Amino acid sequence: MAGMGLRQDGDVLLLLGTETGHLGQSTYMQVIEDRLEGAPPPVDLAAEKCAGDLVRSLIASDAVTAVHDVSDGGLLVAIAEMALAGNRGVQLEAPPEGLPAHAAWFGEDQARYVIAVPADDVDAVGAAASAAGVPVRVLGTGEGDSIALPGETPLALTALKAAHEGWMPRFMA
């Protein structure tokens, strides 16, 4: 078993799974757009099994220091939960080209996990993901006391924690 809290500075956060930025029926649509429309993300059971098997094998081999599934709220919510659980900030890289930032950070595509791995193990984990047929992307590095997105003002974990305690939406509970 692996916890979701980020445990040490310098760990690299990786996204496992395909990302398309699916926002239909998402928390983003409901909270930010004040509407709930579109089809929910498609479920690919073969992709779910591949990603799940890969994550279980990485946990069993002690290759990861933290793991969290990406679900309600999308990628940025999963990362924020990991940061809060470990009381450790993250310096994030820009989302992939061709995908709007809001779709990348808040899309609810299925069969995705965020994992934290020591920097020295990134290549080996990438090779394992490639061998399993699971896409992998570097998200950033665990460090500091805030969540920092390129081009945005960093959000201190203390501020996020205070907001979390004062407003506990369904997807953060």
N, C-alpha and C positions, 0 to 999 in steps of 0.2 A: 504494500500500500504506500502511496505517496500523498503527502499533504498538499494543500494548494498555496500555502503561504510562502512567499519568496524568502529564502533563508540567508543568502550571502551576496554581498556586492560583487559585481563582475560576472555573475551568471548571465547567460544569454537566453533571452526569451525567443522561442521558436513557435511558429504556427504550423500545425500539422493539418492538412486537409485542403480541399479546394475552396477558394473564395470567389464568389460572384457578386457579392454585395446585395443579396436578396433582402428586400425590405417589406414585401407583402405580408400583411398580418403581423408585423413586428411591433415590438415595444416602441421603437423609434417612431413609427407611424402613429401609434396611439398617443404617445406623450408629446412629441414635438409637432407633428402635423395635425393632431386632434382629429384623426380619422382612422378607421380600421378598414382597409380595403386591400384588394389584390389577393392572389393565391398564396397560401403558406408555402414555405420552401419545400421543394421536392425532396423526398426521402429516397436515398439510394442505399438499400440494405447491404449490397456488396461493399460499397465505400465505407459504410458504418463498420462493417466487420473488419475490413482491412485496417482502418484507423484504430479501432479498439484493440485489435490483436497487436498492432505495433506499440501502442501505449502500454499495454500489459507487459510486453516483452522488454520495453525500456525500463519500466518500473522494476521488473524481476531482476534485471541486470544492474540495478543501481545506477543507471545512466542519467537519471533525471533527479533534480532536487525538489521540483514542484510540478504539479499537473492540475489543470482545470479545464473542464469542457467549455465550449463556447455554445451558449444557448440564449435564453431570454436576455435581450439587451445587446447582444453581439459581443464582438471582440474587445472593445474598450471597457465594457462592463466586467468581462472576465478578468482582464488585466487589473482593473481597479480592485476587484475582490481579492486577487492574489497579493497586490501591494498592501492592502489593508490587513489581510490575514498575517502577513509577515512583517508589517511595519517597515517596509522598504520601498523606496521609490523606483521609478523606471524612466529611462531615457529612451523614447521610442523613435524609430525611423519613420520616414514618410511612407504612406500607403503605396501600393503598386501603381505604376502608370496606367492610365486608362480606366481606373476605377475611382469614382468620386469619393472624396475623403469620408463623407458621412455614410456612404454605403459600405466602405471598407471597415470603418470603426463600429458601425451599428447594425450591419447586415446580419441576418440570422441563418446563414447557410448551415446545413447539417454536416455531421461527421467531421467536426473540427475540435482541436484541442490546443491549448497553449501549454507548452512545457518550458521549464527552466533547466538549463544544463550548464555545467562548468565550461568556460570558454575553450579549454583544451579538448573537449569532447564534441564540439559542434560538428566537425567534419565526420566523425564516426556516426553520430546520430543522423546526419544528413544522408550518409551512405545507407544506413539501415532503412530510412524512410524511402529512399529511391528504390532499394531492393524490394520493398513492400508495395511499391506503386502508390505511395502517399505523398502528395506535394508538400513541400516544406519551405518556409520563408522566415528569415530573421526579422524579428519584430523590434528588438532593442536590447538594452542591458539593464539589469537590476542594479540600481545605485541611488544614493541620496535619499531625500525625504519628500520628494514630490513626483508627480506624474508629468512628464514633459513631452509635448508633441512638437514637431518641427514647426516653427513660425507662430507658436501660440505661447501665451504666458503659462509657465508651469503652475500646476495645482498642487498646493501643499497637502500632504496626507492629513495633517491636523484639520485643515479646512474640509477635506473630503469626509473625514471621520465625523466631524461635527454635523455636516449636512446629512450624512448617513443616519446618525442617531436621531436627527430631527425630522427626517422624512424617509420612511422606510417603504419604498415601492415594492410591489410584489416580486420583482425580479432581483432585488437586493436582499430579500429576507432569507 
